[in-house]
Amino acid sequence: MVTVRFFAVLKKLVGQDTMHLDVNGHTTLKELLDRLEQEIPSLRTTLREGRTLVAVNQEIAQEETPITDGDEVAFLPPFAGGQH
């Protein structure tokens, strides 16, 4: 089981901040992204814009990052605010 967390606009698109997904053995972040886009089509544009950071176990991840049972995957879209 993988815990998937959504923040900001993604949380609103999905309608929840956390979901749990079964992963069969070894999968990659790209495979997880593809699965999420199929299950929740409204995520496709936001995830593929290239501005959403994805962290696996609190470390920024790439598409080839392995995802295994017990991992936490967090989707962090751009946040507004801060000082210039």
LINTAMO-V718941 format. One record per residue. N is the residue number from 1. BURIAL is b if it has 9 or more other C-alpha atoms within 8 Angstrom, else e. Layout:
# LINTAMO-V718941
{{N,BURIAL} {N,BURIAL}}
This chain:
# LINTAMO-V718941
{{1,b} {2,b} {3,b} {4,b} {5,b} {6,b} {7,b} {8,b} {9,e} {10,b} {11,b} {12,e} {13,e} {14,b} {15,e} {16,e} {17,b} {18,e} {19,e} {20,e} {21,e} {22,e} {23,b} {24,e} {25,e} {26,e} {27,b} {28,b} {29,b} {30,b} {31,e} {32,b} {33,e} {34,e} {35,e} {36,b} {37,b} {38,e} {39,e} {40,b} {41,e} {42,b} {43,b} {44,b} {45,e} {46,b} {47,b} {48,e} {49,e} {50,e} {51,e} {52,b} {53,b} {54,b} {55,b} {56,b} {57,e} {58,e} {59,e} {60,e} {61,b} {62,e} {63,e} {64,e} {65,b} {66,e} {67,b} {68,b} {69,b} {70,e} {71,b} {72,b} {73,b} {74,b} {75,b} {76,b} {77,b} {78,e} {79,e} {80,e} {81,e} {82,e} {83,e} {84,e}}
